[in-house]
Amino acid sequence: MAVSSNSSVTEFILAGLTNQPELQLPLFFLFLGFYVVTVVGNLGLITLIGLNSHLHTPMYFFLFNLSFIDFCYSTVITPKMLMSFVLRKNIISYAGCMTQLFFFLFFVVSESFILSAMAYDRYAAICNPLVYTATMSPQVCLLLLLGVYVMGFAGAMAHTACMVRLTFCGKNLVNHYMCDILPLLERSCTSTYVNELVVFVVVGIDIGVPTVTIFISYALILSSILRIHSTKGRSKAFSTCSSHIIAVSLFFGSGAFMYLKPSSLLPMNQGKVSSLFYTIIVPMLNPLIYSLRNKDVKVALKKTLRKKPFS
């Protein structure tokens, strides 16, 4: 991505999470630990699903892609964030900043839609089990996945294209640990009205549509579960969905808190802390939530660990 012809800024300085010197090293090791857990957890889940044929089902097909998305967007953000703890000036070029913004938005929007695809899958499995195989055929799963990544690309392009048209001049210090929409808009010396409109419309769609899909899916699932007479069947259905509900609540709750509140009500320093949840914490917790609360994954892990390397 070339430097915008409108902009006199060729690079940005990322302020990082905090400017308190005594916190830099402890926070570096804390977030390095988070990143290692995120990489090991998500790549481990991807490997586990790939190696175990009994996990080659629609539910784990989407979980495979969720882990891939979590790994990618954590990698887009965390390594650059870690540099702000050890460098006096964490500099990122204009092109690098716009590239980070694009890929962050691509993966974060894709995550919101993959979570709604997973909710639809659970609805099909619990509410219509007799036709589940036909409803969630490989072709349907691939079409849903294509829709997920198309929405991710469309959302990222809309925001990035609007950002590139702005003029950045004067101060190039971005009050964040990454190139995100709202802190970059603060550095613009031209009108950001169109960008703010795009944020409310596109973010509204990217959070609203998946949230409504998930809400309707789980309302129907709950109605179906309450009609199950056996306690064992009811608890199995609840346990199948509980992991997904936890992941969805963390992701959408923190995202909506950051983007859908007026900036006057949420100072950027508080916004940075809020954005930690969906950029750092959620990608780390997702593999733990889905593996520790999932019997199939535990069984697959035990079988994989018991396999002899050359058998």
VENZI-V492330 format. One record per residue. SS is DSSP state (alpha for helix, beta for strand, coil for the rest). PHI is phi in degrees with one decimal (999 if undefined). Layout:
# VENZI-V492330
SS	PHI
SS	PHI
This chain:
# VENZI-V492330
coil	999
coil	-79.3
coil	-66.2
coil	-60.8
coil	-65.3
coil	-78.3
coil	-102.0
coil	-94.5
coil	-88.8
coil	-103.9
beta	-153.8
beta	-119.5
beta	-110.0
beta	-84.8
coil	-67.8
coil	86.1
coil	-79.5
coil	-149.0
coil	-107.4
coil	-85.2
alpha	-56.9
alpha	-68.8
alpha	-94.5
alpha	-59.8
alpha	-69.2
alpha	-57.7
alpha	-68.7
alpha	-58.6
alpha	-69.7
alpha	-62.9
alpha	-76.5
alpha	-64.6
alpha	-60.8
alpha	-59.3
alpha	-67.2
alpha	-62.1
alpha	-61.8
alpha	-62.0
alpha	-65.1
alpha	-63.3
alpha	-63.4
alpha	-73.3
alpha	-67.3
alpha	-63.1
alpha	-67.6
alpha	-60.7
alpha	-64.2
alpha	-61.3
alpha	-66.8
alpha	-65.1
alpha	-83.7
coil	-106.3
alpha	-63.8
alpha	-72.9
alpha	-97.0
coil	-85.9
coil	-125.5
alpha	-53.6
alpha	-57.4
alpha	-81.6
alpha	-61.7
alpha	-71.8
alpha	-65.7
alpha	-56.6
alpha	-70.8
alpha	-61.6
alpha	-65.1
alpha	-62.7
alpha	-62.9
alpha	-60.2
alpha	-61.8
alpha	-65.9
alpha	-78.9
alpha	-68.0
alpha	-70.9
alpha	-65.9
alpha	-103.7
alpha	-62.8
alpha	-55.7
alpha	-69.2
alpha	-63.5
alpha	-60.6
alpha	-63.5
alpha	-68.0
alpha	-81.8
alpha	-115.6
coil	-105.8
coil	-67.7
coil	-131.1
beta	-92.7
beta	-91.9
beta	-131.9
beta	-67.6
alpha	-57.5
alpha	-63.3
alpha	-63.2
alpha	-65.5
alpha	-66.5
alpha	-67.3
alpha	-61.3
alpha	-58.6
alpha	-60.8
alpha	-71.1
alpha	-59.5
alpha	-66.4
alpha	-58.8
alpha	-75.4
alpha	-71.5
alpha	-70.1
alpha	-59.0
alpha	-62.0
alpha	-63.1
alpha	-82.7
alpha	-68.1
alpha	-66.4
alpha	-72.7
alpha	-64.0
alpha	-67.1
alpha	-65.6
alpha	-63.5
alpha	-60.9
alpha	-66.1
alpha	-60.7
alpha	-63.3
alpha	-70.7
alpha	-91.2
alpha	-87.7
coil	-132.0
alpha	-63.0
alpha	-69.7
alpha	-111.9
alpha	-59.9
alpha	-60.8
alpha	-74.7
alpha	-63.8
coil	-107.9
coil	-68.3
alpha	-53.4
alpha	-65.4
alpha	-63.8
alpha	-60.7
alpha	-66.9
alpha	-65.5
alpha	-61.9
alpha	-65.5
alpha	-60.6
alpha	-59.7
alpha	-58.6
alpha	-75.7
alpha	-65.4
alpha	-64.1
alpha	-61.4
alpha	-66.0
alpha	-63.4
alpha	-63.1
alpha	-65.0
alpha	-65.4
alpha	-60.6
alpha	-69.4
alpha	-67.8
alpha	-61.8
alpha	-67.6
alpha	-70.5
alpha	-64.6
coil	-77.1
coil	-78.2
coil	-102.9
beta	-109.5
coil	-145.7
coil	74.0
coil	-65.7
coil	-115.5
beta	-84.2
beta	-94.7
coil	-79.4
coil	-164.4
coil	-96.5
coil	-152.8
coil	-84.7
coil	-113.2
alpha	-60.2
alpha	-64.2
alpha	-65.6
alpha	-70.8
alpha	-62.2
alpha	-64.4
coil	-90.9
beta	-76.1
coil	-107.6
coil	-122.1
coil	-59.7
coil	-109.0
alpha	-57.0
alpha	-62.5
alpha	-61.1
alpha	-66.3
alpha	-64.9
alpha	-62.3
alpha	-58.4
alpha	-66.3
alpha	-73.8
alpha	-69.5
alpha	-65.7
alpha	-58.5
alpha	-68.3
alpha	-69.8
alpha	-100.8
alpha	-65.8
alpha	-61.8
alpha	-61.6
alpha	-62.9
alpha	-63.9
alpha	-58.8
alpha	-65.8
alpha	-62.1
alpha	-64.5
alpha	-56.9
alpha	-77.3
alpha	-65.3
alpha	-67.8
alpha	-63.3
alpha	-61.0
alpha	-60.5
alpha	-69.2
alpha	-63.0
alpha	-66.2
coil	-88.4
coil	-75.0
coil	-81.2
coil	-78.2
alpha	-63.9
alpha	-63.4
alpha	-63.9
alpha	-66.3
alpha	-67.1
alpha	-64.9
alpha	-64.7
alpha	-63.5
alpha	-66.3
alpha	-62.6
alpha	-95.1
alpha	-60.4
alpha	-59.5
alpha	-65.4
alpha	-63.2
alpha	-61.6
alpha	-61.0
alpha	-63.3
alpha	-60.6
alpha	-62.8
alpha	-69.2
alpha	-72.7
alpha	-60.8
alpha	-70.7
alpha	-65.9
alpha	-65.6
alpha	-62.3
alpha	-77.6
alpha	-99.4
coil	-101.7
coil	-106.2
coil	-57.5
coil	-59.0
coil	-67.2
coil	-87.0
coil	-131.8
coil	-57.8
alpha	-60.5
alpha	-63.2
alpha	-70.9
alpha	-61.6
alpha	-61.4
alpha	-65.8
alpha	-62.0
alpha	-69.6
alpha	-58.3
alpha	-62.9
alpha	-87.2
alpha	-96.6
alpha	-116.7
alpha	-73.5
alpha	-61.3
alpha	-61.2
alpha	-76.3
alpha	-77.8
alpha	-52.7
alpha	-63.0
alpha	-69.2
alpha	-60.2
alpha	-77.2
alpha	-90.5
alpha	-70.1
coil	-104.5
coil	-125.9
alpha	-64.3
alpha	-59.6
alpha	-66.9
alpha	-61.9
alpha	-63.2
alpha	-62.0
alpha	-64.7
alpha	-62.6
alpha	-64.1
alpha	-66.1
alpha	-68.6
alpha	-80.1
coil	-64.0
coil	-80.0
coil	-55.1
coil	-113.9
coil	-75.2
